[in-house]
Amino acid sequence: MKKHLYILLAISTLACSTKKDAFINRNWHTLNTKYNVLYNGQVAFDAGLKELNGKYEDNYWDVLPIEPLKVDTDKVLFPGAENNLDNSPQAFERAEEKAVKAIQKHSMNIRGNEKNRQIDDAYLLLGKGRYFSQRFVPALEAFTYVLENYPNANLINDTKIWRAKTNIRLQNEERAIEDLTYLLKKEDLPENILEDAHTAMAMAYKSLDSVEAVIKHLNQATASNKNSAQQARNLFVLGQLYRKEHKIDSSQIAFQKIIDAKKVPKKYTIYAHVEKAKNHQEGDNAETLLATLTKLIKDRDNRPYLDALHYQYGMVEAKQGNIVAAATHFNKSAHAKQAGQFQKGLSFEALGNLKFDKAQFIDAGAYYDSVLDISENLNTKRMRRLLRKRAKLDDVIAYENLVAQNDSILKLVQMTKDQQTAVFENYIAAL
């Protein structure tokens, strides 16, 4: 037994050397990197990404960002800067630590050639951890190191895409486009690389406000039948952009593809139905659309989305001239349990508009006041417009109150003494 232990120890000692280019050394370090250090690093990275996505909230009333990452420019770390990324999951730090450990302990750089096939993976993980921690300059350094030192790495194309995305975050869009264009010229690229590269290209052009180019690359990114979250997101953005370009039929097709997909996050499916309802025009047949929205509202699994579903139901009813039904659903939207502040504001504003159109200005002003009270930012175009509209109602409401007061006084004067006494007794009792 001792003899076998000594043999194993001897083999382990010999294999631990990172300076000897032997079969046992290469495989020892490759296996330890892949199944020990990098495995744990990848687990930490996946946990961090899940946490980050769980905290991220989309604003479906604006065109979604192609990548769901809220970048705080005040927290982007540049070399020598002191800052604190409190919102970045600590799991990314653990992933980075594991990647660094893999490089330091298991790199076999012998005479300028790396013999451990997993080291390029470690650098890629290192860069991705830094990317999602919004430390884009260090991330760029990691990706660039792989491209310059491991040109034949298994994940070389993935690394090129990640470097391009990092350049986009650093506002080097032209460099990113140049690198991705060169990559896409290669023949026989795998489907996942094509999708990721075109998605990154769309990100770059979106940053440059080139809508036509964004649509082009999102179409190419969604050419496959993958049911991934990013595929659904790309289709969602595509549908929104088509609507902005007044190409409603193309917009409907994009959202329908999300609805027909089997394995995409539920939020994209529900909001794809909502977006299709937004595309509804006056004069369109609303029967099928309202039936679909009714079915979604009745499904208990869709309770987190009732604010958006009821609101859009109300918008369709309003376009059909069914004001009472519209008001009912706007109220349900505003008072849904999971309703967010932004959605509540939209619902109160819609109710105010219904009252405004019926010349019920006092009620309209009250609803507009509710919108302004709950809004976090009054310096948006929509809020400034609403503030102007509300200010114009002040004089109208003052005159209406004066007329109502004078009518009450005239009505009281015309009463008998007993009737007047009864009015005041009832008023005092109510107080």
Secondary structure, 3 states (H helix, E strand, C coil): CHHHHHHHHHHHHHHCCCCCCCHHHHHHHHHHHHHHHHHHHHHHHHHHHHHHHHHCCCCCCCCCCCCCCCCCHHHCCCCCCCCCCCCCCHHHHHHHHHHHHHHHHHCCEECCEECCCCHHHHHHHHHHHHHHCCCHHHHHHHHHHHHHHCCCCCCHHHHHHHHHHHHHHCCCHHHHHHHHHHHHCCCCCCHHHHHHHHHHHHHHHHHCCCHHHHHHHHHHHCCCCCCCHHHHHHHHHHHHHHHHCCCHHHHHHHHHHHHHCCCCCHHHHHHHHHHHHHCCCCCCCCHHHHHHHHHHHHCHHHHHHHHHHHHHHHHHHHHCCCHHHHHHHHHHHHCCCCCCHHHHHHHHHHHHHHHHHCCCHHHHHHHHHHHHHHCCCCCCHHHHHHHHHHHHHHHHHHHHHHHHHHHHHHHHHCCCHHHHHHHHHHHHHHC
